[in-house]
């Protein structure tokens, strides 16, 4: 995992960013910090244990990279390409992503809980064992993806498609659905209510 | 510290390996069923298991213990003195102990089972079946349900929002997300509708 060293600001309980002694809220120049961490990510194909929580990234092409135990929680992502990336135990909780490309990714055991997705593509992805609880999606697509054992509890979908997805053991318990297509997906194998729990 | 997870098809349970990168010793959390897949997983990481943390003694989380202990010389930590014929080092609520050079806090959260323990290592919470992403653990009675929610509120949800929840089943989460989106906190109104 990334280092859980605490931010040096008095009374701050947040974790310090990788390579810095403070969190995103207490950095003097968050843009410079984001640029530094973006450089670190760009310089390597395999990225391990990087904490970039709360930073803003725009116009990055990170296609094809592998991320292990990294945190992008609370980040603002705009026009970032993660096309074909691999993610293991990575955290995108409460991030706000606009016009980003997650298509063709292989994400396992990751959390996107509480994220806001606007115009995002997850098409043709392996999204196994991931947490999408509380996500709010708009103009987005998960088409042709494997969502085995992933969870969409209290999520809100608007103009979002799940065409031809594998939903086996997926928890699909959204609180809002507007203009959503589940065409060709095996919704009968999904868990649509808490009455089917065995654990 | 490095954390790896393994998905056991027996009971669809999560097994975790927490490695101390300095000593190359590892803690296994809930060994589930001991399969060739789990052995390959442990051997492939390059750590030596020296401790096992048991969140609760339901079969699909502990069936692999016996075989694991025939291969590795590890101490088993649990709130039970014995699991089957295996002797455990008993942990109590709020006890802080050390294993493989890592400091661990045990938090007792009965309800799903009387012996349920959440283990905290830094900002990682191994919640077993007490707390899953979006759900609280299944209980056998309304008393158990109330008890579990009360214990989780007092001991687990009071952790920092960025603490990571690593449950016994399903995907990971964070305390901040569980506070907002877990269905377990919904209450039923008199008109039969639910509210968050």
Interface residues (C-beta under 8 A of the other chain):
Chain A: X1 X4 X13 X14 X15 X49 X53 X69 X73 X89 X91 X93 X94 X109 X110 X111 X113 X114 X129 X130 X131 X133 X134 X149 X150 X151 X153 X154 X169 X171 X173 X194 X197 X199
Chain B: X1 X2 X3 X5 X7 X11 X12 X122 X123 X124 X129 X132 X133 X134 X135 X137 X138 X160 X162 X164 X168 X169 X170 X171 X172 X173 X174 X176 X177 X180 X181 X182 X183 X196
